[in-house]
């Protein structure tokens, strides 16, 4: 009987020791595995191991006017079919010129695209009026509005002083350009703009700001700046919820000229 009890006691001690020892060793084993995985992580020696082949970027070609094949042409000089009057949605009343440019017809009002857009890459060319007159905001003034709310300023800023956040390529009343790359009034100006639209949640609160990058005649003048809200003439930016919207060109009573306008949706 004593031998039997001794065996039972010995068996209990062995079980207890094994159980306690296993509990203590488990985290150590995990640590060892983690350390081992770091130590034995394979060094990349074959360049093929870091190559990504798919998906393959879409090929883009160009026409004779250097317009990308995936772009939407908004104005090529033939007609104003892509545009309507902002004030009453009738046909755009600006003038098409023999050189395939168009000119703001002062007093007819702003024009905007028939199509609505979100985030885009926009290319356009513009020139100041043929007769240079006025000064400050009264000289060669127009503007590009994204989603009918956010303006990149157009102004003859060649040797023409005005407030810095209202000169050519300013995000109007929000950001002055990094440089004044305006050419003389008798030359064409080129704008290439990357516009990332703001986003709003289901409650109407802005969940993501918009951003804008602008190149003026190939010079970076706005470097991914955060759009604070609508570009107001008077007052602070506003952030009412909205979706896609038209691209608008402003009639500021100056006969500014435009040509070669196209857009790529992002």
Secondary structure, 3 states (H helix, E strand, C coil): CHHHHHHHHHHHHHHHHHHHHHHHHHHHHHHHHHHHHHHCCCCCCCHHHHCCCCCCCCCCCECCCCCECCCEEEECCCCCCCEEECCCCCECCCEECCCCCEECCCCCCCEEECCCECCEEEEEEEECCCCCCCCHHHCCCEEEEECCCEEEEECCCCCCCCCHHHCCCCECCCECCCCCCCCCCCCCEEEEEEEECCEECCCCCEEECEEEEEEECCEEEEEEEEECCCCCCCCCCCCCCCCCECCEECCCCCCCEEEEEEEEEC
